[in-house]
Amino acid sequence: MTKLTLGTHPFLLGFEELERLVERTAKSGNEGYPPYNIEQTSQTSYRITLAVAGFSESDLAITVEDNQLVIRGRQTDDSEGRVFLHRGIAARQFQRSFVLAEGVEVGEAVMENGLLHVDLSRSVPEQVVQTINIRKG
């Protein structure tokens, strides 16, 4: 018996890329830092919000690489000469990745009260009805 996967199912023609996309998403394996929200702000727009307290705009980089939104943070350690009795706020780097569907565009990014907001919008494709003529053979 042959195992049917998403990309090889006979009713899903041309969806091989979707299976690779699911695999890539599973491999991105983001741990829990920094925490984030994803909200739908309209029928065609979304907002990703990351809690990046302690990071400045210059500590963050946002790129789109091969339909993948990548947000990286790197803080400089300014603890030299300081004595901490307790250190619960770690200055650590992170990378958070989000796979974007075809047609999703990254808009603006805004830093506000320790939260980084990244706006996304999805273009709605036109509904096209195509009639195929049958040729006599």
C-alpha positions as CSV (number, residue, x, y, z in Angstrom):
1,M,0.0,0.0,0.0
2,T,1.3,3.4,-1.0
3,K,1.2,6.2,1.6
4,L,-0.5,9.3,0.3
5,T,1.0,12.6,1.4
6,L,-0.3,16.0,0.7
7,G,1.8,16.5,-2.4
8,T,1.1,13.1,-3.9
9,H,-2.7,13.0,-3.3
10,P,-4.4,12.5,-6.8
11,F,-6.9,15.4,-6.2
12,L,-4.3,18.0,-5.2
13,L,-2.3,18.7,-8.4
14,G,0.5,21.1,-8.1
15,F,0.6,21.4,-4.3
16,E,4.1,19.8,-3.9
17,E,5.4,23.2,-2.8
18,L,2.8,23.3,0.0
19,E,4.2,20.1,1.5
20,R,7.7,21.6,1.4
21,L,6.3,24.7,3.1
22,V,4.8,22.7,5.9
23,E,8.1,20.9,6.4
24,R,10.1,24.1,6.5
25,T,7.6,25.6,9.0
26,A,8.0,22.6,11.3
27,K,11.8,22.8,11.1
28,S,11.9,26.5,12.1
29,G,11.3,25.2,15.6
30,N,11.1,28.6,17.4
31,E,11.5,28.3,21.2
32,G,9.3,30.6,23.3
33,Y,11.4,33.7,23.1
34,P,10.3,36.4,22.4
35,P,6.6,35.8,23.0
36,Y,4.4,37.0,20.1
37,N,0.8,37.5,19.0
38,I,-0.7,37.2,15.5
39,E,-3.9,39.0,15.0
40,Q,-6.2,39.5,12.0
41,T,-6.9,43.2,11.6
42,S,-9.2,42.9,8.6
43,Q,-10.2,40.4,5.9
44,T,-6.9,40.9,4.2
45,S,-4.5,42.2,6.8
46,Y,-2.6,40.8,9.8
47,R,-0.4,42.1,12.6
48,I,2.5,40.2,14.3
49,T,3.4,41.7,17.7
50,L,6.6,40.6,19.4
51,A,7.4,41.5,23.0
52,V,10.9,42.9,22.7
53,A,11.4,44.9,25.9
54,G,15.0,46.1,26.3
55,F,15.7,46.1,22.6
56,S,16.0,49.3,20.6
57,E,15.2,49.7,16.9
58,S,18.9,49.4,16.1
59,D,19.0,46.1,17.9
60,L,16.4,44.6,15.6
61,A,16.5,43.5,11.9
62,I,13.5,42.5,9.8
63,T,14.0,40.7,6.5
64,V,12.0,38.6,4.0
65,E,13.9,35.7,2.7
66,D,12.3,33.2,0.3
67,N,8.7,33.9,1.5
68,Q,9.8,33.8,5.1
69,L,9.6,36.8,7.4
70,V,12.7,36.7,9.7
71,I,13.0,39.0,12.7
72,R,16.3,39.0,14.5
73,G,17.3,40.7,17.7
74,R,20.8,41.3,19.1
75,Q,21.4,43.3,22.2
76,T,24.8,44.6,23.3
77,D,25.8,43.5,26.8
78,D,26.3,46.8,28.7
79,S,26.7,45.1,32.1
80,E,30.5,45.7,32.3
81,G,31.3,47.3,35.6
82,R,27.8,46.6,37.0
83,V,27.1,44.3,39.9
84,F,23.8,42.5,39.7
85,L,22.2,41.0,42.9
86,H,19.7,39.3,40.6
87,R,19.7,39.2,36.8
88,G,16.3,38.2,35.4
89,I,16.4,40.3,32.3
90,A,18.7,38.5,29.9
91,A,20.4,40.3,27.1
92,R,20.2,37.5,24.5
93,Q,19.8,37.3,20.8
94,F,16.9,35.7,19.0
95,Q,15.6,34.8,15.6
96,R,11.8,34.4,15.0
97,S,10.6,33.2,11.6
98,F,7.2,33.2,10.0
99,V,6.4,31.5,6.7
100,L,4.3,33.8,4.4
101,A,1.8,32.6,2.0
102,E,2.0,33.6,-1.7
103,G,0.6,37.2,-2.1
104,V,1.3,38.3,1.5
105,E,3.3,41.5,1.6
106,V,5.1,42.9,4.7
107,G,4.1,46.5,5.4
108,E,5.5,48.7,8.1
109,A,7.1,47.9,11.4
110,V,6.5,50.1,14.4
111,M,8.1,49.9,17.9
112,E,5.8,51.0,20.7
113,N,6.2,50.5,24.5
114,G,8.5,47.5,24.1
115,L,6.3,45.9,21.5
116,L,7.4,45.5,17.8
117,H,4.4,45.5,15.5
118,V,4.8,44.2,11.9
119,D,1.9,44.7,9.6
120,L,1.1,42.3,6.8
121,S,-1.4,42.5,4.0
122,R,-2.7,39.9,1.6
123,S,-3.7,40.8,-2.0
124,V,-6.9,39.2,-3.1
125,P,-6.6,37.5,-6.5
126,E,-9.2,38.2,-9.1
127,Q,-11.8,35.4,-9.6
128,V,-11.2,34.2,-13.1
129,V,-13.5,31.8,-14.9
130,Q,-11.9,30.2,-17.9
131,T,-13.8,28.1,-20.4
132,I,-11.8,25.3,-22.1
133,N,-12.9,24.4,-25.6
134,I,-13.0,20.7,-26.5
135,R,-11.3,19.9,-29.8
136,K,-12.5,17.0,-31.9
137,G,-9.8,14.4,-32.2
